[in-house]
Amino acid sequence: MEEKKRLMRSVRERKIAGVCGGIANYLDLDPTIVRIVYILLTIFTVFTGGIAYIIMWMIMPEERA
């Protein structure tokens, strides 16, 4: 039986808390692309990236190594 995919903070692809790395793993993307898109969304939209990142850091479980 195939294991269900879960959104979790990455331990290996971590720069600050592993949030973007975890999103990249979940979406099967390169973590660098996710980080760039996240930064661009934070800068050029009303998206409050810093607050959202902190909330995701607190809510998303950390993957087991």
PDB file with one MODEL, atoms N, CA, C and O in Angstrom:
MODEL        1
ATOM      1  N   MET A   1       0.836  -1.175   0.000  1.00  0.00           N
ATOM      2  CA  MET A   1       0.000   0.000   0.000  1.00  0.00           C
ATOM      3  C   MET A   1       0.888   1.249   0.000  1.00  0.00           C
ATOM      4  O   MET A   1       1.863   1.320   0.748  1.00  0.00           O
ATOM      5  N   GLU A   2       0.556   2.205  -0.819  1.00  0.00           N
ATOM      6  CA  GLU A   2       1.343   3.434  -0.952  1.00  0.00           C
ATOM      7  C   GLU A   2       1.088   4.366   0.223  1.00  0.00           C
ATOM      8  O   GLU A   2      -0.058   4.580   0.617  1.00  0.00           O
ATOM      9  N   GLU A   3       2.178   4.927   0.789  1.00  0.00           N
ATOM     10  CA  GLU A   3       2.051   5.825   1.927  1.00  0.00           C
ATOM     11  C   GLU A   3       1.469   7.157   1.476  1.00  0.00           C
ATOM     12  O   GLU A   3       1.856   7.697   0.440  1.00  0.00           O
ATOM     13  N   LYS A   4       0.537   7.679   2.263  1.00  0.00           N
ATOM     14  CA  LYS A   4      -0.093   8.955   1.954  1.00  0.00           C
ATOM     15  C   LYS A   4       0.915  10.091   2.148  1.00  0.00           C
ATOM     16  O   LYS A   4       1.617  10.134   3.158  1.00  0.00           O
ATOM     17  N   LYS A   5       0.983  10.991   1.198  1.00  0.00           N
ATOM     18  CA  LYS A   5       1.915  12.111   1.239  1.00  0.00           C
ATOM     19  C   LYS A   5       1.432  13.144   2.258  1.00  0.00           C
ATOM     20  O   LYS A   5       0.255  13.504   2.275  1.00  0.00           O
ATOM     21  N   ARG A   6       2.362  13.624   3.117  1.00  0.00           N
ATOM     22  CA  ARG A   6       2.030  14.616   4.127  1.00  0.00           C
ATOM     23  C   ARG A   6       2.928  15.838   3.984  1.00  0.00           C
ATOM     24  O   ARG A   6       4.098  15.729   3.618  1.00  0.00           O
ATOM     25  N   LEU A   7       2.359  16.995   4.278  1.00  0.00           N
ATOM     26  CA  LEU A   7       3.121  18.240   4.259  1.00  0.00           C
ATOM     27  C   LEU A   7       3.842  18.370   5.591  1.00  0.00           C
ATOM     28  O   LEU A   7       3.216  18.531   6.638  1.00  0.00           O
ATOM     29  N   MET A   8       5.180  18.298   5.536  1.00  0.00           N
ATOM     30  CA  MET A   8       6.003  18.369   6.749  1.00  0.00           C
ATOM     31  C   MET A   8       7.228  19.235   6.488  1.00  0.00           C
ATOM     32  O   MET A   8       7.716  19.315   5.361  1.00  0.00           O
ATOM     33  N   ARG A   9       7.721  19.883   7.543  1.00  0.00           N
ATOM     34  CA  ARG A   9       8.948  20.679   7.413  1.00  0.00           C
ATOM     35  C   ARG A   9      10.127  19.759   7.133  1.00  0.00           C
ATOM     36  O   ARG A   9      10.247  18.686   7.723  1.00  0.00           O
ATOM     37  N   SER A  10      10.980  20.187   6.241  1.00  0.00           N
ATOM     38  CA  SER A  10      12.121  19.378   5.835  1.00  0.00           C
ATOM     39  C   SER A  10      13.277  19.493   6.827  1.00  0.00           C
ATOM     40  O   SER A  10      13.546  20.562   7.374  1.00  0.00           O
ATOM     41  N   VAL A  11      13.941  18.380   7.040  1.00  0.00           N
ATOM     42  CA  VAL A  11      15.137  18.359   7.877  1.00  0.00           C
ATOM     43  C   VAL A  11      16.376  18.539   7.001  1.00  0.00           C
ATOM     44  O   VAL A  11      17.346  19.172   7.420  1.00  0.00           O
ATOM     45  N   ARG A  12      16.349  17.992   5.800  1.00  0.00           N
ATOM     46  CA  ARG A  12      17.506  18.052   4.892  1.00  0.00           C
ATOM     47  C   ARG A  12      17.568  19.340   4.079  1.00  0.00           C
ATOM     48  O   ARG A  12      18.658  19.866   3.853  1.00  0.00           O
ATOM     49  N   GLU A  13      16.428  19.858   3.637  1.00  0.00           N
ATOM     50  CA  GLU A  13      16.384  21.071   2.813  1.00  0.00           C
ATOM     51  C   GLU A  13      15.976  22.253   3.676  1.00  0.00           C
ATOM     52  O   GLU A  13      14.898  22.817   3.491  1.00  0.00           O
ATOM     53  N   ARG A  14      16.826  22.628   4.611  1.00  0.00           N
ATOM     54  CA  ARG A  14      16.483  23.641   5.597  1.00  0.00           C
ATOM     55  C   ARG A  14      17.439  24.828   5.482  1.00  0.00           C
ATOM     56  O   ARG A  14      18.658  24.659   5.452  1.00  0.00           O
ATOM     57  N   LYS A  15      16.872  26.019   5.419  1.00  0.00           N
ATOM     58  CA  LYS A  15      17.661  27.250   5.521  1.00  0.00           C
ATOM     59  C   LYS A  15      17.348  27.935   6.845  1.00  0.00           C
ATOM     60  O   LYS A  15      18.259  28.362   7.554  1.00  0.00           O
ATOM     61  N   ILE A  16      16.063  28.042   7.182  1.00  0.00           N
ATOM     62  CA  ILE A  16      15.667  28.616   8.465  1.00  0.00           C
ATOM     63  C   ILE A  16      14.943  27.542   9.280  1.00  0.00           C
ATOM     64  O   ILE A  16      15.469  27.047  10.277  1.00  0.00           O
ATOM     65  N   ALA A  17      13.732  27.189   8.842  1.00  0.00           N
ATOM     66  CA  ALA A  17      12.951  26.209   9.612  1.00  0.00           C
ATOM     67  C   ALA A  17      12.532  25.011   8.785  1.00  0.00           C
ATOM     68  O   ALA A  17      11.951  24.069   9.323  1.00  0.00           O
ATOM     69  N   GLY A  18      12.811  25.021   7.487  1.00  0.00           N
ATOM     70  CA  GLY A  18      12.466  23.892   6.638  1.00  0.00           C
ATOM     71  C   GLY A  18      11.091  23.975   6.014  1.00  0.00           C
ATOM     72  O   GLY A  18      10.625  23.003   5.420  1.00  0.00           O
ATOM     73  N   VAL A  19      10.423  25.125   6.135  1.00  0.00           N
ATOM     74  CA  VAL A  19       9.070  25.265   5.607  1.00  0.00           C
ATOM     75  C   VAL A  19       9.073  25.191   4.075  1.00  0.00           C
ATOM     76  O   VAL A  19       8.332  24.392   3.502  1.00  0.00           O
ATOM     77  N   CYS A  20       9.872  25.989   3.420  1.00  0.00           N
ATOM     78  CA  CYS A  20       9.916  25.973   1.947  1.00  0.00           C
ATOM     79  C   CYS A  20      10.432  24.629   1.431  1.00  0.00           C
ATOM     80  O   CYS A  20       9.952  24.130   0.413  1.00  0.00           O
ATOM     81  N   GLY A  21      11.396  24.049   2.120  1.00  0.00           N
ATOM     82  CA  GLY A  21      11.889  22.728   1.744  1.00  0.00           C
ATOM     83  C   GLY A  21      10.812  21.672   1.852  1.00  0.00           C
ATOM     84  O   GLY A  21      10.724  20.783   1.006  1.00  0.00           O
ATOM     85  N   GLY A  22       9.985  21.760   2.893  1.00  0.00           N
ATOM     86  CA  GLY A  22       8.876  20.828   3.057  1.00  0.00           C
ATOM     87  C   GLY A  22       7.824  20.993   1.986  1.00  0.00           C
ATOM     88  O   GLY A  22       7.290  20.006   1.480  1.00  0.00           O
ATOM     89  N   ILE A  23       7.518  22.242   1.630  1.00  0.00           N
ATOM     90  CA  ILE A  23       6.559  22.499   0.555  1.00  0.00           C
ATOM     91  C   ILE A  23       7.109  21.963  -0.761  1.00  0.00           C
ATOM     92  O   ILE A  23       6.370  21.370  -1.547  1.00  0.00           O
ATOM     93  N   ALA A  24       8.395  22.166  -1.006  1.00  0.00           N
ATOM     94  CA  ALA A  24       9.029  21.656  -2.227  1.00  0.00           C
ATOM     95  C   ALA A  24       8.965  20.131  -2.285  1.00  0.00           C
ATOM     96  O   ALA A  24       8.659  19.564  -3.334  1.00  0.00           O
ATOM     97  N   ASN A  25       9.250  19.465  -1.170  1.00  0.00           N
ATOM     98  CA  ASN A  25       9.156  18.007  -1.141  1.00  0.00           C
ATOM     99  C   ASN A  25       7.739  17.540  -1.426  1.00  0.00           C
ATOM    100  O   ASN A  25       7.539  16.574  -2.163  1.00  0.00           O
ATOM    101  N   TYR A  26       6.759  18.213  -0.852  1.00  0.00           N
ATOM    102  CA  TYR A  26       5.358  17.842  -1.034  1.00  0.00           C
ATOM    103  C   TYR A  26       4.913  18.005  -2.493  1.00  0.00           C
ATOM    104  O   TYR A  26       4.162  17.182  -3.018  1.00  0.00           O
ATOM    105  N   LEU A  27       5.385  19.078  -3.137  1.00  0.00           N
ATOM    106  CA  LEU A  27       5.000  19.367  -4.522  1.00  0.00           C
ATOM    107  C   LEU A  27       5.964  18.783  -5.549  1.00  0.00           C
ATOM    108  O   LEU A  27       5.774  18.983  -6.749  1.00  0.00           O
ATOM    109  N   ASP A  28       6.996  18.066  -5.102  1.00  0.00           N
ATOM    110  CA  ASP A  28       8.023  17.504  -5.990  1.00  0.00           C
ATOM    111  C   ASP A  28       8.690  18.574  -6.845  1.00  0.00           C
ATOM    112  O   ASP A  28       8.828  18.421  -8.059  1.00  0.00           O
ATOM    113  N   LEU A  29       9.101  19.660  -6.193  1.00  0.00           N
ATOM    114  CA  LEU A  29       9.788  20.762  -6.863  1.00  0.00           C
ATOM    115  C   LEU A  29      11.158  20.960  -6.239  1.00  0.00           C
ATOM    116  O   LEU A  29      11.454  20.421  -5.173  1.00  0.00           O
ATOM    117  N   ASP A  30      11.991  21.743  -6.916  1.00  0.00           N
ATOM    118  CA  ASP A  30      13.291  22.130  -6.383  1.00  0.00           C
ATOM    119  C   ASP A  30      13.068  23.154  -5.263  1.00  0.00           C
ATOM    120  O   ASP A  30      12.348  24.129  -5.475  1.00  0.00           O
ATOM    121  N   PRO A  31      13.656  22.966  -4.094  1.00  0.00           N
ATOM    122  CA  PRO A  31      13.468  23.905  -2.980  1.00  0.00           C
ATOM    123  C   PRO A  31      13.864  25.341  -3.314  1.00  0.00           C
ATOM    124  O   PRO A  31      13.268  26.283  -2.792  1.00  0.00           O
ATOM    125  N   THR A  32      14.851  25.515  -4.168  1.00  0.00           N
ATOM    126  CA  THR A  32      15.271  26.864  -4.548  1.00  0.00           C
ATOM    127  C   THR A  32      14.157  27.593  -5.285  1.00  0.00           C
ATOM    128  O   THR A  32      13.952  28.788  -5.070  1.00  0.00           O
ATOM    129  N   ILE A  33      13.440  26.895  -6.146  1.00  0.00           N
ATOM    130  CA  ILE A  33      12.328  27.506  -6.881  1.00  0.00           C
ATOM    131  C   ILE A  33      11.236  27.930  -5.904  1.00  0.00           C
ATOM    132  O   ILE A  33      10.688  29.026  -6.023  1.00  0.00           O
ATOM    133  N   VAL A  34      10.921  27.078  -4.948  1.00  0.00           N
ATOM    134  CA  VAL A  34       9.890  27.410  -3.957  1.00  0.00           C
ATOM    135  C   VAL A  34      10.318  28.631  -3.141  1.00  0.00           C
ATOM    136  O   VAL A  34       9.495  29.505  -2.867  1.00  0.00           O
ATOM    137  N   ARG A  35      11.574  28.703  -2.756  1.00  0.00           N
ATOM    138  CA  ARG A  35      12.069  29.850  -1.985  1.00  0.00           C
ATOM    139  C   ARG A  35      11.983  31.144  -2.796  1.00  0.00           C
ATOM    140  O   ARG A  35      11.572  32.178  -2.269  1.00  0.00           O
ATOM    141  N   ILE A  36      12.364  31.094  -4.057  1.00  0.00           N
ATOM    142  CA  ILE A  36      12.305  32.286  -4.920  1.00  0.00           C
ATOM    143  C   ILE A  36      10.868  32.747  -5.101  1.00  0.00           C
ATOM    144  O   ILE A  36      10.580  33.939  -4.988  1.00  0.00           O
ATOM    145  N   VAL A  37       9.964  31.815  -5.381  1.00  0.00           N
ATOM    146  CA  VAL A  37       8.544  32.164  -5.558  1.00  0.00           C
ATOM    147  C   VAL A  37       7.987  32.752  -4.267  1.00  0.00           C
ATOM    148  O   VAL A  37       7.240  33.731  -4.302  1.00  0.00           O
ATOM    149  N   TYR A  38       8.344  32.164  -3.133  1.00  0.00           N
ATOM    150  CA  TYR A  38       7.876  32.660  -1.837  1.00  0.00           C
ATOM    151  C   TYR A  38       8.365  34.087  -1.585  1.00  0.00           C
ATOM    152  O   TYR A  38       7.593  34.935  -1.139  1.00  0.00           O
ATOM    153  N   ILE A  39       9.627  34.353  -1.865  1.00  0.00           N
ATOM    154  CA  ILE A  39      10.180  35.699  -1.678  1.00  0.00           C
ATOM    155  C   ILE A  39       9.501  36.697  -2.608  1.00  0.00           C
ATOM    156  O   ILE A  39       9.157  37.802  -2.190  1.00  0.00           O
ATOM    157  N   LEU A  40       9.307  36.311  -3.868  1.00  0.00           N
ATOM    158  CA  LEU A  40       8.640  37.208  -4.823  1.00  0.00           C
ATOM    159  C   LEU A  40       7.197  37.501  -4.406  1.00  0.00           C
ATOM    160  O   LEU A  40       6.740  38.640  -4.503  1.00  0.00           O
ATOM    161  N   LEU A  41       6.479  36.470  -3.942  1.00  0.00           N
ATOM    162  CA  LEU A  41       5.115  36.698  -3.457  1.00  0.00           C
ATOM    163  C   LEU A  41       5.102  37.637  -2.260  1.00  0.00           C
ATOM    164  O   LEU A  41       4.214  38.480  -2.136  1.00  0.00           O
ATOM    165  N   THR A  42       6.074  37.493  -1.392  1.00  0.00           N
ATOM    166  CA  THR A  42       6.146  38.334  -0.200  1.00  0.00           C
ATOM    167  C   THR A  42       6.446  39.783  -0.567  1.00  0.00           C
ATOM    168  O   THR A  42       5.883  40.700   0.030  1.00  0.00           O
ATOM    169  N   ILE A  43       7.317  39.997  -1.532  1.00  0.00           N
ATOM    170  CA  ILE A  43       7.723  41.356  -1.913  1.00  0.00           C
ATOM    171  C   ILE A  43       6.668  42.055  -2.762  1.00  0.00           C
ATOM    172  O   ILE A  43       6.357  43.221  -2.517  1.00  0.00           O
ATOM    173  N   PHE A  44       6.108  41.358  -3.764  1.00  0.00           N
ATOM    174  CA  PHE A  44       5.284  42.023  -4.769  1.00  0.00           C
ATOM    175  C   PHE A  44       3.776  41.895  -4.568  1.00  0.00           C
ATOM    176  O   PHE A  44       3.010  42.340  -5.423  1.00  0.00           O
ATOM    177  N   THR A  45       3.338  41.310  -3.480  1.00  0.00           N
ATOM    178  CA  THR A  45       1.894  41.219  -3.234  1.00  0.00           C
ATOM    179  C   THR A  45       1.599  41.655  -1.815  1.00  0.00           C
ATOM    180  O   THR A  45       2.496  42.024  -1.056  1.00  0.00           O
ATOM    181  N   VAL A  46       0.351  41.607  -1.481  1.00  0.00           N
ATOM    182  CA  VAL A  46      -0.068  41.962  -0.124  1.00  0.00           C
ATOM    183  C   VAL A  46       0.114  40.762   0.801  1.00  0.00           C
ATOM    184  O   VAL A  46      -0.196  40.837   1.990  1.00  0.00           O
ATOM    185  N   PHE A  47       0.612  39.665   0.260  1.00  0.00           N
ATOM    186  CA  PHE A  47       0.844  38.426   1.007  1.00  0.00           C
ATOM    187  C   PHE A  47       1.824  38.704   2.131  1.00  0.00           C
ATOM    188  O   PHE A  47       2.962  39.101   1.881  1.00  0.00           O
ATOM    189  N   THR A  48       1.396  38.500   3.357  1.00  0.00           N
ATOM    190  CA  THR A  48       2.269  38.758   4.502  1.00  0.00           C
ATOM    191  C   THR A  48       3.128  37.528   4.764  1.00  0.00           C
ATOM    192  O   THR A  48       2.806  36.692   5.608  1.00  0.00           O
ATOM    193  N   GLY A  49       4.206  37.439   4.037  1.00  0.00           N
ATOM    194  CA  GLY A  49       5.058  36.265   4.037  1.00  0.00           C
ATOM    195  C   GLY A  49       5.713  35.948   5.358  1.00  0.00           C
ATOM    196  O   GLY A  49       5.805  34.779   5.731  1.00  0.00           O
ATOM    197  N   GLY A  50       6.169  36.949   6.073  1.00  0.00           N
ATOM    198  CA  GLY A  50       6.832  36.700   7.345  1.00  0.00           C
ATOM    199  C   GLY A  50       5.899  36.082   8.366  1.00  0.00           C
ATOM    200  O   GLY A  50       6.264  35.124   9.049  1.00  0.00           O
ATOM    201  N   ILE A  51       4.708  36.620   8.473  1.00  0.00           N
ATOM    202  CA  ILE A  51       3.726  36.090   9.420  1.00  0.00           C
ATOM    203  C   ILE A  51       3.299  34.688   8.999  1.00  0.00           C
ATOM    204  O   ILE A  51       3.197  33.791   9.836  1.00  0.00           O
ATOM    205  N   ALA A  52       3.048  34.496   7.698  1.00  0.00           N
ATOM    206  CA  ALA A  52       2.640  33.182   7.197  1.00  0.00           C
ATOM    207  C   ALA A  52       3.734  32.145   7.445  1.00  0.00           C
ATOM    208  O   ALA A  52       3.439  31.006   7.804  1.00  0.00           O
ATOM    209  N   TYR A  53       4.984  32.532   7.257  1.00  0.00           N
ATOM    210  CA  TYR A  53       6.099  31.608   7.476  1.00  0.00           C
ATOM    211  C   TYR A  53       6.160  31.169   8.938  1.00  0.00           C
ATOM    212  O   TYR A  53       6.350  29.988   9.228  1.00  0.00           O
ATOM    213  N   ILE A  54       6.000  32.116   9.849  1.00  0.00           N
ATOM    214  CA  ILE A  54       6.038  31.798  11.283  1.00  0.00           C
ATOM    215  C   ILE A  54       4.877  30.878  11.661  1.00  0.00           C
ATOM    216  O   ILE A  54       5.051  29.942  12.441  1.00  0.00           O
ATOM    217  N   ILE A  55       3.702  31.146  11.111  1.00  0.00           N
ATOM    218  CA  ILE A  55       2.548  30.287  11.390  1.00  0.00           C
ATOM    219  C   ILE A  55       2.786  28.879  10.855  1.00  0.00           C
ATOM    220  O   ILE A  55       2.507  27.899  11.546  1.00  0.00           O
ATOM    221  N   MET A  56       3.307  28.771   9.617  1.00  0.00           N
ATOM    222  CA  MET A  56       3.589  27.447   9.056  1.00  0.00           C
ATOM    223  C   MET A  56       4.670  26.740   9.872  1.00  0.00           C
ATOM    224  O   MET A  56       4.607  25.524  10.053  1.00  0.00           O
ATOM    225  N   TRP A  57       5.657  27.483  10.365  1.00  0.00           N
ATOM    226  CA  TRP A  57       6.732  26.931  11.196  1.00  0.00           C
ATOM    227  C   TRP A  57       6.143  26.296  12.459  1.00  0.00           C
ATOM    228  O   TRP A  57       6.589  25.234  12.893  1.00  0.00           O
ATOM    229  N   MET A  58       5.145  26.951  13.039  1.00  0.00           N
ATOM    230  CA  MET A  58       4.538  26.455  14.270  1.00  0.00           C
ATOM    231  C   MET A  58       3.569  25.290  14.000  1.00  0.00           C
ATOM    232  O   MET A  58       3.459  24.384  14.826  1.00  0.00           O
ATOM    233  N   ILE A  59       2.879  25.301  12.878  1.00  0.00           N
ATOM    234  CA  ILE A  59       1.826  24.320  12.615  1.00  0.00           C
ATOM    235  C   ILE A  59       2.356  23.051  11.939  1.00  0.00           C
ATOM    236  O   ILE A  59       1.952  21.944  12.297  1.00  0.00           O
ATOM    237  N   MET A  60       3.256  23.207  10.967  1.00  0.00           N
ATOM    238  CA  MET A  60       3.741  22.055  10.215  1.00  0.00           C
ATOM    239  C   MET A  60       4.632  21.157  11.083  1.00  0.00           C
ATOM    240  O   MET A  60       5.581  21.641  11.701  1.00  0.00           O
ATOM    241  N   PRO A  61       4.335  19.868  11.132  1.00  0.00           N
ATOM    242  CA  PRO A  61       5.221  18.960  11.880  1.00  0.00           C
ATOM    243  C   PRO A  61       6.545  18.775  11.145  1.00  0.00           C
ATOM    244  O   PRO A  61       6.605  18.918   9.924  1.00  0.00           O
ATOM    245  N   GLU A  62       7.591  18.461  11.879  1.00  0.00           N
ATOM    246  CA  GLU A  62       8.902  18.225  11.288  1.00  0.00           C
ATOM    247  C   GLU A  62       9.012  16.754  10.878  1.00  0.00           C
ATOM    248  O   GLU A  62       8.628  15.857  11.629  1.00  0.00           O
ATOM    249  N   GLU A  63       9.541  16.525   9.683  1.00  0.00           N
ATOM    250  CA  GLU A  63       9.695  15.149   9.225  1.00  0.00           C
ATOM    251  C   GLU A  63      10.727  14.407  10.063  1.00  0.00           C
ATOM    252  O   GLU A  63      11.630  15.011  10.641  1.00  0.00           O
ATOM    253  N   ARG A  64      10.581  13.118  10.117  1.00  0.00           N
ATOM    254  CA  ARG A  64      11.558  12.308  10.829  1.00  0.00           C
ATOM    255  C   ARG A  64      12.735  12.042   9.910  1.00  0.00           C
ATOM    256  O   ARG A  64      12.553  11.704   8.741  1.00  0.00           O
ATOM    257  N   ALA A  65      13.923  12.192  10.429  1.00  0.00           N
ATOM    258  CA  ALA A  65      15.135  12.038   9.615  1.00  0.00           C
ATOM    259  C   ALA A  65      15.362  10.627   9.173  1.00  0.00           C
ATOM    260  O   ALA A  65      16.341  10.346   8.483  1.00  0.00           O
TER     261      ALA A  65
ENDMDL
END
